[in-house]
């Protein structure tokens, strides 16, 4: 298989898995390797195996956010590696991080990096921007001290120490 064909095969594995997630499939075994690992950023956790992924990520996400639409913006594939960034548009219908359902439509930004082995996803490194989701639901996890306030002028950055040579 050429490198281009391998990259396309990897991409197709990920696309089929995303389609299954979007269709609310409960049978994800055909998409994930038996040694599957899901490694998320702070607030998301780490899921060793498909059962843990389903129990501790897929089902809680479905309970908190319904009417989900997965919007992958860009795929990058090389050999047996794939990555993407995008977002989920969903309705906040269940408890999320202690916040009662609001019925608000939210955007859940994410980035994924996958390693495909034997035609199935073996590893998935994930970054989901829960701080952005919480902000949409009225909770500022940075308590007004987020560095985007340097950009809009509402906070002044501290002075950097002068470098010495």
HUTABEL-V509528 format. One record per pair of residues at least 12 apart in sequence whose ideal C-beta (glycine too) atoms are under 10 Angstrom apart, sorted by the first residue. I is the first residue (numbers start at 1). J is the second residue. D is the distance in whole Angstrom. If there is no record, write none. Layout:
[[I/J/D] [I/J/D]]
//
This chain:
[[1/79/10] [3/78/8] [3/79/6] [4/77/9] [4/78/10] [4/79/10] [6/77/9] [6/78/9] [6/79/5] [6/80/6] [6/81/10] [6/116/9] [7/75/10] [7/76/9] [7/77/4] [7/78/6] [7/79/6] [7/80/9] [7/81/8] [7/82/8] [8/77/7] [9/77/9] [9/79/10] [9/80/8] [9/116/8] [9/119/8] [10/75/10] [10/77/5] [10/78/8] [10/79/7] [10/80/5] [10/81/7] [10/82/5] [10/114/8] [10/115/9] [10/116/5] [10/119/9] [10/121/9] [11/75/6] [11/76/9] [11/77/5] [11/82/6] [11/84/9] [11/114/10] [11/116/9] [12/77/9] [12/82/10] [12/116/10] [12/119/9] [13/30/10] [13/31/7] [13/32/10] [13/77/10] [13/80/9] [13/82/8] [13/114/8] [13/116/5] [13/117/10] [13/119/6] [13/120/7] [13/121/7] [14/31/9] [14/72/9] [14/75/7] [14/77/8] [14/82/5] [14/83/9] [14/84/7] [14/112/8] [14/114/6] [14/116/8] [14/121/7] [14/124/10] [15/72/9] [15/75/8] [15/82/9] [15/84/10] [16/30/8] [16/31/6] [17/30/9] [17/31/4] [17/32/8] [17/114/9] [17/116/10] [17/120/9] [17/121/6] [17/124/9] [18/31/9] [18/70/6] [18/72/7] [18/75/10] [18/84/9] [18/86/9] [18/112/9] [19/31/10] [19/70/9] [21/58/8] [21/61/9] [21/62/10] [21/68/8] [21/70/6] [21/88/9] [22/68/7] [22/69/7] [22/70/5] [22/71/10] [22/72/10] [22/88/9] [24/58/10] [24/62/7] [24/66/10] [24/68/8] [25/58/10] [26/54/8] [26/58/9] [26/59/9] [26/62/10] [28/50/6] [28/53/8] [28/54/7] [28/58/7] [28/121/9] [29/50/6] [29/51/10] [29/54/10] [29/120/9] [30/119/9] [30/120/7] [31/50/9] [31/116/10] [31/119/9] [31/120/6] [31/121/6] [32/49/9] [32/50/5] [32/53/7] [32/54/10] [32/120/6] [32/121/5] [32/122/8] [32/124/8] [33/49/10] [33/50/9] [33/115/9] [33/116/8] [33/117/5] [33/118/7] [33/119/9] [33/120/4] [33/121/6] [33/122/4] [33/123/8] [34/49/8] [34/50/8] [34/117/10] [34/118/9] [34/120/8] [34/122/9] [35/48/9] [35/49/8] [35/50/10] [35/117/8] [35/120/10] [35/122/6] [35/123/9] [36/48/8] [36/49/6] [36/50/5] [36/51/10] [36/52/9] [36/53/7] [36/115/10] [36/117/9] [36/120/8] [36/121/6] [36/122/6] [36/123/7] [36/124/7] [37/49/8] [37/50/10] [37/52/9] [37/53/9] [37/115/9] [37/121/10] [37/122/7] [37/123/5] [37/124/7] [37/125/9] [38/50/9] [38/52/8] [38/53/5] [38/54/10] [38/56/9] [38/57/7] [38/58/10] [38/112/10] [38/121/9] [38/123/8] [38/124/5] [38/125/8] [38/126/7] [39/113/9] [39/123/7] [39/124/7] [39/125/5] [39/126/7] [39/127/10] [40/53/10] [40/56/10] [40/57/8] [40/110/10] [40/124/9] [40/125/8] [40/126/5] [40/127/7] [40/128/6] [40/130/10] [41/110/10] [41/111/9] [41/125/9] [41/126/7] [41/127/5] [41/128/7] [41/129/9] [41/130/8] [41/131/10] [42/127/10] [42/130/8] [42/131/10] [43/97/8] [43/128/8] [43/129/10] [43/130/5] [43/131/8] [43/133/10] [43/134/9] [43/141/9] [44/56/10] [44/57/7] [44/61/10] [44/110/10] [44/126/6] [44/127/8] [44/128/5] [44/130/7] [45/57/7] [45/60/10] [45/126/10] [46/126/10] [47/124/9] [47/126/9] [50/121/10] [53/121/10] [53/124/8] [57/126/9] [57/128/9] [60/94/8] [60/95/9] [60/96/9] [61/88/8] [61/90/8] [61/94/9] [61/96/9] [61/108/8] [61/128/9] [62/90/9] [62/93/9] [62/94/8] [63/93/8] [63/94/4] [63/95/8] [63/96/9] [63/101/10] [64/90/8] [64/91/10] [64/92/7] [64/93/7] [64/94/4] [64/95/6] [64/96/4] [64/97/8] [64/99/9] [64/101/8] [64/106/10] [64/108/10] [64/133/9] [65/88/7] [65/89/9] [65/90/4] [65/91/7] [65/92/6] [65/93/7] [65/94/7] [65/96/7] [65/101/10] [65/105/10] [65/106/7] [65/108/7] [65/133/9] [66/90/7] [66/91/5] [66/92/9] [66/93/4] [66/94/8] [66/101/9] [67/89/8] [67/90/6] [67/91/4] [67/92/10] [67/93/8] [67/105/8] [68/88/5] [68/89/7] [68/90/4] [68/91/8] [68/108/9] [69/87/9] [69/88/7] [69/89/5] [69/90/7] [70/86/7] [70/87/8] [70/88/6] [70/89/8] [70/90/9] [70/108/10] [70/110/9] [71/86/5] [71/87/5] [71/88/7] [71/89/6] [71/107/9] [71/108/10] [71/109/10] [71/110/10] [72/84/5] [72/85/8] [72/86/4] [72/87/9] [72/88/10] [72/110/9] [72/112/9] [73/85/6] [73/86/5] [73/87/8] [73/109/10] [74/86/8] [75/112/10] [76/113/9] [77/114/9] [77/116/9] [79/115/10] [79/116/9] [80/114/9] [80/115/6] [80/116/5] [80/117/7] [80/118/10] [80/119/10] [80/122/9] [81/113/7] [81/114/7] [81/115/6] [81/116/8] [81/123/10] [82/112/8] [82/113/8] [82/114/5] [82/115/8] [82/116/7] [82/121/9] [82/124/10] [83/111/7] [83/112/6] [83/113/5] [83/114/7] [83/125/9] [84/110/8] [84/111/7] [84/112/5] [84/113/8] [84/114/8] [85/109/8] [85/110/7] [85/111/5] [85/112/8] [85/127/9] [86/108/9] [86/109/8] [86/110/6] [86/111/8] [86/112/8] [87/106/9] [87/107/5] [87/108/6] [87/109/5] [87/110/6] [87/128/10] [87/129/9] [87/132/9] [87/133/10] [88/106/8] [88/107/7] [88/108/4] [88/109/8] [88/110/7] [88/128/9] [88/133/9] [89/105/7] [89/106/8] [89/107/6] [89/108/8] [90/104/10] [90/105/7] [90/106/6] [90/107/8] [90/108/6] [90/133/9] [91/103/6] [91/104/7] [91/105/6] [91/106/8] [92/104/5] [92/105/8] [92/106/6] [92/108/10] [92/133/8] [92/136/8] [92/137/6] [96/108/10] [96/130/9] [96/133/7] [96/134/8] [96/137/7] [96/139/10] [97/130/7] [97/133/8] [97/134/6] [97/137/8] [97/139/8] [97/141/9] [98/134/10] [98/139/9] [99/133/10] [99/134/7] [99/137/5] [99/138/8] [99/139/7] [100/137/10] [101/137/10] [102/136/9] [102/137/6] [102/138/8] [104/136/7] [104/137/7] [104/138/9] [105/136/9] [106/132/9] [106/133/6] [106/134/10] [106/135/10] [106/136/5] [106/137/7] [107/129/9] [107/132/7] [107/133/8] [107/136/7] [108/128/6] [108/129/7] [108/130/8] [108/132/8] [108/133/5] [108/136/9] [109/127/9] [109/128/7] [109/129/4] [109/130/9] [109/131/10] [109/132/6] [109/133/8] [110/126/7] [110/127/7] [110/128/5] [110/129/7] [110/130/10] [111/125/9] [111/126/7] [111/127/5] [111/128/8] [111/129/9] [112/124/6] [112/125/7] [112/126/5] [112/127/8] [112/128/9] [113/125/4] [113/126/8] [113/127/9] [114/126/9] [131/146/8]]
//
